Amino acid sequence: MKKITVLFIGFICILFLFDPQVFAQSGRWQQSVSYKMDVEMDVKTNLYQGHQVIAYSNNSPDTLNQLFFHLYYNAFQPNSMMDVRSRSIADPDRRVGDRISKLSPEEIGYMHIESLLLNGQPVIMEEVGTILEVKLPEPILPHSTVLLESKFKAQVPLQIRRAGRDNAEGIKFSMSQWYPKLANYDEQGWHANPYIGREFYGIWGDFDVRITIDKSYILGGTGYLQNKNEIGYGYEEEGVSVKKPSGPTLTWHFYAPNVHDFMWAADPNYTHDKLVMENGITLHHLYVKSKETKNTWPKLKEYTEKAMKYFSENYGAYPYKQYSVIQGGDGGMEYPMSTLITGHRPMGSLVGVMMHELAHSWFQGVLGSNESLYSWMDEGFTTYASNQNMAVNYLKPSTESPLKGSYTSYERLVKSGLEEPLSTHADHFHTNTAYGAAAYSKGSLFLAQLDYIIGEEVKNKGMLRYWEEWKFKHPNVNDFIRVMEKESGLELDWYKEYWVNSTKTIDYAISSVNENNKSLDVVLERKGLMPMPIDLVVTYENGKKETLYFPLTIMRGNKKAESHLPERTMTQRWPWTNNTIEIKIDQSSSPVKSLQIDASERMADIDKSNNSWTAP
């Protein structure tokens, strides 16, 4: 056994040595991990046991004397932090409420590591809620790899939030957050956050997973199925004969390279539909046929294919060979190469949730920002991308912005007085309302307004550049801003500081307009505390239109003229310290008919009633 262990460590070390993802950027590093797991599930008791071997590479310059594991299922017990938080927050998630507090011993979730060895030596460990604190018998030195071997047991909780058994639509197992998962250590240190129902952050690595379960069950999820000739259920390749075992169970073997999590779902009644795209990507759809799904899920495949093509063209080529859309969970939740979504939805809702969860494959699955610290970089960017996709590939053509709902949600948040900065850690928002509107709506407006500040074409190029420079590298907000600065040639740190780090709002106004011989004297005013560049569209009585452009001085440049706006005829810098700017508009050729601040309506101005003027 020792010889095998030494050989395994040596092999992993060689892989990490030549892995281009070990070092994200000059001066940046990230940890690496490889999981091998064997799990046996008892479908009658909802209990399972597992054996886990982890090769963990410390690519940091730091010596590690401790480790932390996430034990997510421990959240589903009365008086857990998730339970207390849900019962004490002013606006609890309706899916959770006080349900955890009422779970019986057979309905709770738990996950316990029974033994844990580091390079063959026992460790000192303490289970503290959803976190296992581990003190090491010997330190993990910088740029070294260790082997962690454990045995664990767990009980699948009744479906409450994301993971669990017997969900509201009758799906037996939604197995997310189901295994002991190493917490991430990065340049900010350990991220051993207790699970209270918010976001996740993981280490990229390879997952080699074997799941033994009653042979009547059909599985799907993360990774590539390795033993198709034993499985069938639509996974078998053409011309391959299926050899089913004679015993009561079947072992499913999945392999998932370079992912930061692993999800699977199982039900004996799943229908498995498969579509192979022209580029070779296989789309799997697993659902239970019923009156609620029979007319929608068969049609979903074509929209999944369209969505995959759209996201790959606009945000970067999808890097894996498969994606699975699976009925399960409690709404919609993203995982590498897969998603769990509830399936009893009308067509529009089904397509919408699929597109949203698929978009996460880019911003959470591959770019992998710490979504606990930067939830808006995942949820917000995903909202922006999926709404644009819906507008192109599902909804009828409309003059309304695909992000109208995000603007409305943000304005409602501002008026509520509950807003907190986007820089707030996801777990520590005071209300669910503030978190949801910030992460999803205000986060999506970060990109919408970037269209306005640097121009949509430049921003679109920047998104592809962002993907190429930062995929598999855990970018933060500064990394994103630097990409957009390089692409646009403009300084944008001010935008991040106002929109992300504060709750200051935008409010510009045409405060006065006066006739003066052949000119129109106009005063523009910044009434809100957040400065922005201004596009002012002037329309004349003779039908001519022109754009007057007022970039902020601190931008250190101008965005390129945009084709959807009238010709730009004047550019004048606006110092952010000045609340007003005065301009003269020549009326010698034709009187001015109207003035409009931000005619494209991309700026999240909280009072648009003072953004326009029409001649009496």
C-alpha positions as CSV (number, residue, x, y, z in Angstrom):
1,M,0.0,0.0,0.0
2,K,2.8,2.4,0.9
3,K,4.5,1.7,-2.5
4,I,1.2,2.5,-4.3
5,T,0.8,5.7,-2.3
6,V,4.3,6.9,-3.1
7,L,3.8,6.2,-6.8
8,F,0.4,8.0,-6.8
9,I,2.0,11.1,-5.1
10,G,4.8,11.1,-7.6
11,F,2.5,10.9,-10.6
12,I,0.3,13.7,-9.2
13,C,3.4,15.9,-8.6
14,I,4.5,15.5,-12.2
15,L,1.0,16.5,-13.4
16,F,1.0,19.6,-11.2
17,L,4.5,20.5,-12.3
18,F,3.4,20.7,-15.9
19,D,-0.1,22.0,-15.3
20,P,-0.4,25.5,-16.8
21,Q,-3.2,26.3,-14.3
22,V,-0.9,26.0,-11.2
23,F,0.2,29.6,-11.6
24,A,-2.6,31.8,-12.7
25,Q,-0.7,35.0,-13.5
26,S,2.8,36.3,-12.8
27,G,2.8,36.6,-9.0
28,R,-0.5,34.7,-8.6
29,W,-0.9,31.1,-7.6
30,Q,-3.7,28.7,-6.8
31,Q,-4.0,25.3,-5.1
32,S,-4.6,22.1,-7.0
33,V,-6.5,19.0,-6.0
34,S,-7.4,15.5,-7.3
35,Y,-10.3,13.5,-5.8
36,K,-10.8,9.7,-6.1
37,M,-14.1,8.7,-4.4
38,D,-16.0,5.4,-4.1
39,V,-19.5,5.7,-2.7
40,E,-22.1,3.1,-1.8
41,M,-25.7,4.4,-1.6
42,D,-28.6,2.6,0.2
43,V,-31.7,3.9,-1.6
44,K,-34.0,2.5,1.2
45,T,-32.3,4.2,4.2
46,N,-30.9,7.2,2.3
47,L,-27.5,6.5,3.9
48,Y,-24.2,6.2,2.0
49,Q,-20.6,5.5,2.9
50,G,-17.6,6.7,1.0
51,H,-13.9,6.3,0.7
52,Q,-12.0,9.4,-0.5
53,V,-8.4,9.9,-1.6
54,I,-7.2,13.4,-2.3
55,A,-3.9,14.5,-3.7
56,Y,-3.6,18.1,-2.5
57,S,-0.9,20.4,-3.9
58,N,0.1,23.5,-2.0
59,N,1.2,25.9,-4.7
60,S,1.3,28.8,-2.3
61,P,4.4,30.3,-0.7
62,D,3.0,29.5,2.7
63,T,3.5,26.6,5.1
64,L,0.1,25.1,6.0
65,N,-0.4,23.7,9.5
66,Q,-4.1,23.1,9.2
67,L,-6.8,22.2,6.7
68,F,-10.5,22.7,6.6
69,F,-13.3,20.5,5.0
70,H,-16.8,21.6,4.1
71,L,-19.4,19.1,5.5
72,Y,-22.4,20.8,3.9
73,Y,-25.1,18.2,4.9
74,N,-24.7,19.1,8.6
75,A,-26.5,22.3,7.8
76,F,-29.8,20.4,7.5
77,Q,-30.2,19.8,11.3
78,P,-32.3,21.7,13.9
79,N,-30.4,24.6,15.4
80,S,-27.7,24.5,12.7
81,M,-26.4,27.9,11.6
82,M,-28.5,27.7,8.4
83,D,-31.6,26.9,10.5
84,V,-31.0,29.7,13.0
85,R,-30.2,32.2,10.2
86,S,-33.4,31.2,8.3
87,R,-35.6,31.6,11.4
88,S,-34.0,34.9,12.5
89,I,-33.6,36.8,9.2
90,A,-36.3,39.3,8.5
91,D,-37.2,37.8,5.1
92,P,-36.4,34.1,5.0
93,D,-36.2,32.1,1.8
94,R,-39.7,30.6,1.4
95,R,-38.1,27.3,0.5
96,V,-36.4,27.1,3.9
97,G,-38.3,29.1,6.5
98,D,-38.5,27.0,9.6
99,R,-38.5,23.6,7.8
100,I,-35.0,22.6,9.1
101,S,-36.1,23.0,12.7
102,K,-38.9,20.4,12.1
103,L,-36.8,17.7,10.5
104,S,-37.0,14.3,12.2
105,P,-33.8,12.1,12.8
106,E,-34.6,10.2,9.6
107,E,-35.0,13.4,7.6
108,I,-32.0,15.4,8.7
109,G,-28.8,15.5,6.8
110,Y,-25.4,14.7,8.2
111,M,-21.9,14.1,7.0
112,H,-19.1,12.7,9.3
113,I,-15.5,11.9,8.5
114,E,-14.8,8.7,10.4
115,S,-11.0,8.6,9.7
116,L,-8.6,10.9,8.1
117,L,-4.9,10.3,7.3
118,L,-2.3,12.7,6.0
119,N,0.4,10.7,4.2
120,G,-0.6,7.7,6.2
121,Q,-0.5,9.6,9.6
122,P,-3.7,10.3,11.6
123,V,-4.7,13.9,12.1
124,I,-6.4,15.8,14.9
125,M,-9.9,16.9,13.8
126,E,-12.9,18.6,15.2
127,E,-16.3,18.8,13.5
128,V,-17.8,22.3,14.0
129,G,-21.1,22.5,12.3
130,T,-20.5,22.4,8.5
131,I,-16.7,22.7,8.9
132,L,-14.2,20.1,9.8
133,E,-11.1,21.7,11.4
134,V,-8.0,19.6,10.9
135,K,-4.7,20.1,12.7
136,L,-1.9,18.4,10.8
137,P,0.7,16.0,12.2
138,E,3.3,17.7,9.9
139,P,3.1,20.9,8.0
140,I,2.4,21.0,4.2
141,L,5.4,22.9,2.8
142,P,5.2,25.3,-0.1
143,H,5.2,23.7,-3.5
144,S,4.6,20.2,-2.2
145,T,1.9,17.6,-2.6
146,V,0.3,15.4,0.1
147,L,-2.1,12.5,0.1
148,L,-5.3,12.7,2.3
149,E,-7.2,9.5,2.7
150,S,-10.6,9.3,4.5
151,K,-13.7,7.3,5.2
152,F,-17.0,9.1,5.6
153,K,-20.6,8.4,6.1
154,A,-23.7,10.6,5.5
155,Q,-27.4,10.8,5.4
156,V,-29.2,12.5,2.6
157,P,-31.5,15.2,4.0
158,L,-35.1,15.7,3.0
159,Q,-35.0,18.2,0.2
160,I,-34.8,21.7,1.7
161,R,-32.3,23.7,-0.1
162,R,-30.5,22.7,-3.3
163,A,-29.5,19.2,-2.1
164,G,-31.6,16.3,-0.7
165,R,-34.0,13.5,-1.4
166,D,-37.6,13.4,-2.4
167,N,-38.0,16.9,-3.7
168,A,-41.4,18.6,-4.3
169,E,-41.6,17.1,-7.8
170,G,-40.8,13.5,-6.6
171,I,-37.1,13.3,-7.7
172,K,-35.4,10.8,-5.4
173,F,-31.8,12.1,-5.1
174,S,-30.4,15.6,-5.8
175,M,-26.8,15.0,-4.8
176,S,-25.0,18.4,-4.6
177,Q,-22.6,19.4,-1.8
178,W,-22.6,15.7,-0.9
179,Y,-19.0,14.9,-0.2
180,P,-16.3,16.2,2.2
181,K,-14.9,19.1,0.2
182,L,-11.5,20.8,0.9
183,A,-11.9,24.5,1.6
184,N,-9.9,26.8,-0.7
185,Y,-6.8,28.6,0.4
186,D,-5.8,31.6,-1.8
187,E,-3.9,34.9,-1.5
188,Q,-6.4,36.0,1.1
189,G,-6.0,32.9,3.2
190,W,-8.5,30.2,4.1
191,H,-12.1,30.4,3.1
192,A,-13.7,28.0,5.6
193,N,-17.2,29.7,5.6
194,P,-20.0,27.8,7.4
195,Y,-22.8,26.9,5.1
196,I,-25.9,29.0,5.7
197,G,-27.4,28.7,2.2
198,R,-25.5,31.2,0.1
199,E,-22.6,30.6,-2.3
200,F,-19.6,28.3,-2.9
201,Y,-15.9,28.5,-3.7
202,G,-13.8,25.6,-4.7
203,I,-10.4,24.3,-6.0
204,W,-10.1,23.2,-9.5
205,G,-9.0,19.6,-9.9
206,D,-9.9,16.2,-11.3
207,F,-12.7,14.0,-9.9
208,D,-12.7,10.3,-10.4
209,V,-16.0,9.1,-8.8
210,R,-17.6,5.6,-8.5
211,I,-21.2,5.5,-7.3
212,T,-22.7,2.1,-6.4
213,I,-26.5,2.2,-6.3
214,D,-29.6,0.1,-6.9
215,K,-29.4,-0.9,-10.6
216,S,-32.9,0.4,-11.3
217,Y,-31.7,4.0,-10.9
218,I,-30.6,6.3,-13.7
219,L,-27.8,8.9,-13.0
220,G,-26.6,12.1,-14.5
221,G,-24.5,15.0,-13.5
222,T,-20.9,16.2,-13.7
223,G,-18.3,14.4,-15.7
224,Y,-17.9,11.8,-18.4
225,L,-19.3,8.3,-17.9
226,Q,-16.5,5.8,-18.1
227,N,-18.3,2.5,-18.2
228,K,-21.1,3.0,-20.8
229,N,-21.0,-0.7,-21.8
230,E,-22.3,-1.5,-18.2
231,I,-24.8,1.2,-17.9
232,G,-27.1,1.6,-20.9
233,Y,-30.1,4.0,-20.1
234,G,-29.2,6.0,-23.3
235,Y,-25.6,6.4,-22.4
236,E,-24.3,3.5,-24.5
237,E,-22.5,4.3,-27.7
238,E,-23.9,3.0,-31.0
239,G,-22.7,-0.6,-31.6
240,V,-21.6,-1.1,-28.0
241,S,-23.3,-4.0,-26.3
242,V,-24.5,-3.4,-22.7
243,K,-23.4,-5.9,-20.1
244,K,-25.7,-5.4,-17.1
245,P,-24.6,-7.0,-13.8
246,S,-26.6,-9.9,-12.3
247,G,-26.5,-8.4,-8.8
248,P,-28.9,-5.8,-7.2
249,T,-26.5,-2.8,-7.7
250,L,-24.7,-1.1,-10.5
251,T,-21.5,1.0,-10.2
252,W,-21.5,4.3,-12.2
253,H,-17.9,5.5,-12.9
254,F,-17.6,9.2,-13.8
255,Y,-14.5,11.3,-14.5
256,A,-14.5,15.1,-14.5
257,P,-11.2,16.9,-15.4
258,N,-10.5,20.4,-14.2
259,V,-13.7,21.2,-12.3
260,H,-14.2,22.7,-8.8
261,D,-17.2,20.6,-7.7
262,F,-19.1,17.4,-8.6
263,M,-22.9,16.9,-8.6
264,W,-25.0,13.9,-9.4
265,A,-28.7,13.1,-9.4
266,A,-30.5,9.8,-9.5
267,D,-34.0,8.5,-10.0
268,P,-35.4,5.2,-11.3
269,N,-37.9,7.0,-13.5
270,Y,-35.6,9.4,-15.4
271,T,-36.1,9.7,-19.1
272,H,-32.7,10.4,-20.8
273,D,-32.7,12.5,-23.9
274,K,-29.4,13.2,-25.7
275,L,-28.3,15.6,-28.4
276,V,-24.9,15.8,-30.0
277,M,-24.0,19.2,-31.3
278,E,-22.0,19.8,-34.5
279,N,-18.9,20.7,-32.4
280,G,-19.1,17.3,-30.6
281,I,-20.5,18.6,-27.3
282,T,-23.2,16.2,-25.9
283,L,-26.2,17.7,-24.2
284,H,-28.0,15.4,-21.8
285,H,-31.5,16.0,-20.5
286,L,-32.8,13.9,-17.6
287,Y,-36.4,14.3,-16.4
288,V,-39.4,12.3,-15.3
289,K,-42.2,12.2,-17.8
290,S,-45.5,13.6,-16.5
291,K,-48.3,15.8,-17.6
292,E,-46.2,18.8,-16.5
293,T,-43.1,17.8,-18.5
294,K,-44.3,15.9,-21.5
295,N,-44.8,18.9,-23.7
296,T,-41.9,21.1,-22.5
297,W,-38.8,19.0,-21.8
298,P,-38.6,17.3,-25.3
299,K,-38.5,20.9,-26.7
300,L,-35.9,22.1,-24.2
301,K,-33.0,20.4,-26.1
302,E,-33.1,22.8,-29.0
303,Y,-33.0,25.8,-26.8
304,T,-30.1,24.3,-24.8
305,E,-28.2,23.9,-28.0
306,K,-29.0,27.5,-29.1
307,A,-27.9,28.8,-25.7
308,M,-24.7,26.9,-25.7
309,K,-23.8,28.3,-29.1
310,Y,-24.7,31.9,-28.0
311,F,-22.6,31.8,-24.8
312,S,-19.6,30.2,-26.6
313,E,-19.7,32.9,-29.3
314,N,-20.1,35.8,-26.9
315,Y,-18.2,34.8,-23.8
316,G,-15.7,32.1,-24.8
317,A,-15.7,28.5,-26.1
318,Y,-17.2,26.0,-23.7
319,P,-14.3,23.9,-22.7
320,Y,-15.9,20.6,-21.8
321,K,-17.4,17.8,-23.9
322,Q,-20.8,17.5,-22.2
323,Y,-23.5,19.4,-20.3
324,S,-26.4,17.9,-18.4
325,V,-29.8,19.5,-17.6
326,I,-31.4,17.5,-14.9
327,Q,-34.8,17.7,-13.2
328,G,-34.2,18.0,-9.4
329,G,-33.3,20.4,-6.6
330,D,-35.5,23.2,-5.5
331,G,-35.4,25.8,-8.3
332,G,-32.2,26.2,-10.3
333,M,-28.6,25.7,-9.3
334,E,-25.4,25.5,-11.3
335,Y,-22.7,22.9,-11.1
336,P,-19.7,22.0,-13.4
337,M,-21.0,20.5,-16.6
338,S,-24.5,20.3,-15.2
339,T,-27.5,21.9,-13.5
340,L,-30.4,20.9,-11.3
341,I,-33.6,22.6,-12.2
342,T,-37.2,22.1,-11.1
343,G,-39.1,20.8,-14.2
344,H,-42.8,21.6,-13.6
345,R,-42.6,25.0,-15.4
346,P,-44.2,26.6,-18.4
347,M,-42.0,26.7,-21.4
348,G,-40.7,30.2,-21.0
349,S,-39.8,29.6,-17.4
350,L,-38.1,26.3,-18.2
351,V,-36.0,27.9,-20.9
352,G,-35.2,30.9,-18.8
353,V,-33.9,28.9,-15.8
354,M,-31.9,26.6,-18.1
355,M,-30.2,29.6,-19.8
356,H,-29.4,31.2,-16.5
357,E,-27.9,28.0,-15.0
358,L,-26.0,27.3,-18.2
359,A,-24.5,30.8,-18.2
360,H,-23.0,30.0,-14.8
361,S,-20.8,27.5,-16.6
362,W,-18.8,30.6,-17.8
363,F,-18.7,32.9,-14.8
364,Q,-18.9,30.4,-11.9
365,G,-17.8,27.1,-13.5
366,V,-14.7,28.2,-15.5
367,L,-13.8,31.7,-14.5
368,G,-14.6,30.7,-10.9
369,S,-14.5,34.0,-9.0
370,N,-14.9,33.6,-5.3
371,E,-18.7,33.9,-5.4
372,S,-19.0,34.3,-1.7
373,L,-16.9,37.5,-1.8
374,Y,-17.9,38.5,-5.4
375,S,-21.3,37.0,-5.8
376,W,-22.3,39.7,-8.3
377,M,-19.4,38.7,-10.6
378,D,-21.2,35.4,-10.9
379,E,-24.9,36.0,-10.4
380,G,-24.9,39.5,-11.9
381,F,-22.8,38.6,-15.0
382,T,-24.9,35.4,-15.4
383,T,-28.1,37.5,-15.3
384,Y,-26.8,39.9,-17.9
385,A,-25.7,37.1,-20.2
386,S,-28.8,34.9,-19.9
387,N,-31.2,37.8,-20.3
388,Q,-29.4,38.8,-23.5
389,N,-29.5,35.1,-24.7
390,M,-33.3,34.9,-23.9
391,A,-33.9,38.1,-25.9
392,V,-32.0,36.6,-29.0
393,N,-33.1,32.9,-28.8
394,Y,-36.5,32.8,-27.2
395,L,-38.4,36.0,-26.8
396,K,-40.1,37.9,-29.6
397,P,-38.3,41.0,-30.8
398,S,-38.9,43.9,-28.4
399,T,-37.8,47.5,-28.0
400,E,-37.5,47.0,-24.3
401,S,-34.2,46.3,-22.7
402,P,-33.6,42.6,-21.8
403,L,-32.5,44.0,-18.5
404,K,-35.6,46.0,-17.7
405,G,-36.3,43.8,-14.7
406,S,-32.8,44.4,-13.3
407,Y,-33.2,48.2,-13.6
408,T,-36.6,48.0,-11.8
409,S,-35.3,45.7,-9.1
410,Y,-32.3,48.0,-8.4
411,E,-34.5,51.1,-8.2
412,R,-36.8,49.2,-5.8
413,L,-33.8,48.3,-3.7
414,V,-32.6,51.9,-3.5
415,K,-36.0,53.1,-2.5
416,S,-36.3,50.4,0.2
417,G,-33.3,51.7,2.2
418,L,-32.0,48.1,2.5
419,E,-29.2,48.4,0.0
420,E,-25.7,47.3,1.1
421,P,-22.5,47.6,-1.0
422,L,-21.8,44.9,-3.6
423,S,-18.5,44.3,-1.7
424,T,-20.5,42.7,1.2
425,H,-19.7,39.0,1.7
426,A,-22.7,37.0,0.5
427,D,-23.3,35.4,3.9
428,H,-23.4,38.7,5.7
429,F,-26.1,40.7,3.9
430,H,-28.6,41.8,6.5
431,T,-31.6,40.6,4.4
432,N,-32.2,38.2,1.5
433,T,-33.8,41.1,-0.4
434,A,-30.7,43.1,-0.3
435,Y,-28.5,40.2,-1.3
436,G,-30.7,39.1,-4.2
437,A,-31.2,42.6,-5.7
438,A,-27.5,43.4,-5.3
439,A,-26.0,40.2,-6.6
440,Y,-28.4,39.6,-9.5
441,S,-29.8,43.0,-10.5
442,K,-27.1,45.5,-9.5
443,G,-24.5,43.0,-10.6
444,S,-26.0,42.7,-14.0
445,L,-26.2,46.5,-14.3
446,F,-22.4,46.6,-13.7
447,L,-22.1,45.2,-17.3
448,A,-25.0,47.1,-18.7
449,Q,-23.5,50.4,-17.6
450,L,-20.1,49.3,-18.8
451,D,-21.7,49.2,-22.3
452,Y,-22.5,52.8,-21.7
453,I,-19.2,53.9,-20.3
454,I,-16.8,52.2,-22.8
455,G,-19.2,51.2,-25.6
456,E,-20.9,47.9,-26.2
457,E,-18.6,46.7,-28.9
458,V,-15.5,47.4,-26.8
459,K,-17.1,45.7,-23.8
460,N,-18.0,42.7,-25.9
461,K,-14.4,42.3,-27.0
462,G,-13.4,42.7,-23.4
463,M,-15.6,39.9,-22.3
464,L,-13.9,37.5,-24.7
465,R,-10.5,38.8,-23.6
466,Y,-11.5,38.3,-19.9
467,W,-12.3,34.7,-20.7
468,E,-9.1,34.0,-22.5
469,E,-6.9,35.7,-19.8
470,W,-8.7,34.4,-16.7
471,K,-10.4,31.1,-17.3
472,F,-9.6,28.6,-14.5
473,K,-7.8,31.4,-12.6
474,H,-10.3,32.8,-10.0
475,P,-10.3,36.4,-11.1
476,N,-11.4,39.2,-8.7
477,V,-13.0,42.5,-9.5
478,N,-9.6,44.2,-10.0
479,D,-8.6,41.6,-12.6
480,F,-11.9,42.2,-14.5
481,I,-11.5,46.0,-14.4
482,R,-7.9,45.8,-15.7
483,V,-9.0,43.7,-18.7
484,M,-11.6,46.4,-19.6
485,E,-9.1,49.2,-19.1
486,K,-6.7,47.5,-21.4
487,E,-9.4,46.9,-24.0
488,S,-10.9,50.4,-23.8
489,G,-7.8,52.5,-23.1
490,L,-9.7,54.2,-20.3
491,E,-9.2,54.4,-16.5
492,L,-12.1,52.6,-14.8
493,D,-11.1,52.2,-11.1
494,W,-13.5,55.0,-10.2
495,Y,-16.5,52.9,-11.6
496,K,-15.6,49.9,-9.5
497,E,-15.1,52.1,-6.4
498,Y,-18.5,53.8,-6.7
499,W,-20.7,51.0,-8.0
500,V,-19.2,48.1,-6.0
501,N,-17.8,49.6,-2.8
502,S,-20.5,52.1,-2.1
503,T,-24.3,52.6,-2.3
504,K,-24.0,56.1,-3.9
505,T,-26.6,56.6,-6.6
506,I,-26.7,58.2,-10.1
507,D,-29.0,61.1,-10.8
508,Y,-28.3,63.6,-13.5
509,A,-30.6,66.4,-14.6
510,I,-31.1,69.1,-17.2
511,S,-31.5,71.7,-14.5
512,S,-32.0,74.8,-16.7
513,V,-32.5,75.8,-20.4
514,N,-32.5,79.4,-21.6
515,E,-32.8,81.1,-25.0
516,N,-29.9,83.5,-25.7
517,N,-30.0,85.1,-29.2
518,K,-29.1,82.2,-31.6
519,S,-28.0,79.8,-28.9
520,L,-29.5,77.7,-26.2
521,D,-27.8,77.9,-22.8
522,V,-28.1,74.6,-21.0
523,V,-26.9,73.6,-17.5
524,L,-26.5,69.9,-16.7
525,E,-26.4,68.9,-13.1
526,R,-25.1,65.9,-11.2
527,K,-27.6,65.6,-8.3
528,G,-26.6,62.1,-7.2
529,L,-23.4,61.3,-5.5
530,M,-22.0,58.9,-8.2
531,P,-20.4,60.6,-11.2
532,M,-20.9,59.2,-14.7
533,P,-20.0,60.2,-18.3
534,I,-22.9,61.8,-20.1
535,D,-24.3,61.3,-23.6
536,L,-26.6,64.2,-24.4
537,V,-28.7,63.8,-27.6
538,V,-29.9,67.1,-29.2
539,T,-32.8,66.9,-31.6
540,Y,-33.5,69.9,-33.8
541,E,-36.8,71.1,-35.4
542,N,-35.4,70.2,-38.9
543,G,-35.0,66.6,-37.8
544,K,-31.3,66.7,-37.4
545,K,-29.8,64.9,-34.3
546,E,-26.4,65.1,-32.7
547,T,-24.6,63.8,-29.6
548,L,-22.8,66.0,-27.1
549,Y,-20.4,63.8,-25.1
550,F,-19.1,64.6,-21.6
551,P,-16.6,62.0,-20.4
552,L,-15.4,62.2,-16.8
553,T,-11.9,63.8,-16.5
554,I,-10.8,60.8,-14.4
555,M,-11.5,58.4,-17.3
556,R,-8.4,59.8,-19.0
557,G,-9.9,59.5,-22.4
558,N,-13.1,59.0,-24.5
559,K,-15.1,56.0,-25.5
560,K,-15.4,55.5,-29.3
561,A,-18.4,56.9,-31.0
562,E,-21.3,54.4,-31.0
563,S,-23.2,53.7,-34.2
564,H,-26.6,53.6,-32.5
565,L,-26.2,57.2,-31.3
566,P,-26.4,60.3,-33.5
567,E,-23.1,61.7,-34.7
568,R,-20.9,63.1,-32.0
569,T,-20.3,66.8,-32.5
570,M,-18.8,67.9,-29.3
571,T,-16.7,66.4,-26.5
572,Q,-16.0,68.2,-23.2
573,R,-14.5,66.7,-20.1
574,W,-16.4,66.9,-16.8
575,P,-14.5,67.0,-13.5
576,W,-16.3,64.9,-11.0
577,T,-15.8,67.7,-8.4
578,N,-18.1,70.0,-10.4
579,N,-21.8,69.5,-9.8
580,T,-22.7,71.3,-13.0
581,I,-21.5,72.0,-16.5
582,E,-22.7,74.8,-18.8
583,I,-23.0,74.4,-22.6
584,K,-24.1,76.6,-25.5
585,I,-26.0,74.9,-28.3
586,D,-26.0,76.8,-31.7
587,Q,-29.5,77.3,-33.0
588,S,-28.6,79.4,-36.1
589,S,-29.6,76.6,-38.5
590,S,-32.6,75.3,-36.6
591,P,-34.2,75.6,-33.2
592,V,-33.6,72.8,-30.7
593,K,-36.7,70.6,-30.3
594,S,-35.5,68.4,-27.4
595,L,-32.6,67.3,-25.2
596,Q,-32.1,63.8,-23.8
597,I,-29.6,62.6,-21.3
598,D,-28.7,59.0,-22.0
599,A,-31.0,58.3,-24.8
600,S,-30.0,54.6,-24.8
601,E,-31.2,54.4,-21.2
602,R,-28.3,52.2,-20.1
603,M,-27.5,54.4,-17.1
604,A,-29.1,53.4,-13.8
605,D,-30.3,56.9,-13.1
606,I,-32.7,56.7,-10.2
607,D,-34.8,59.7,-11.3
608,K,-35.3,59.8,-15.1
609,S,-38.0,62.5,-14.9
610,N,-35.3,65.2,-15.1
611,N,-33.3,63.7,-17.9
612,S,-35.2,65.3,-20.8
613,W,-36.3,68.7,-22.0
614,T,-38.8,69.6,-24.8
615,A,-39.1,73.0,-26.3
616,P,-42.4,74.7,-25.3
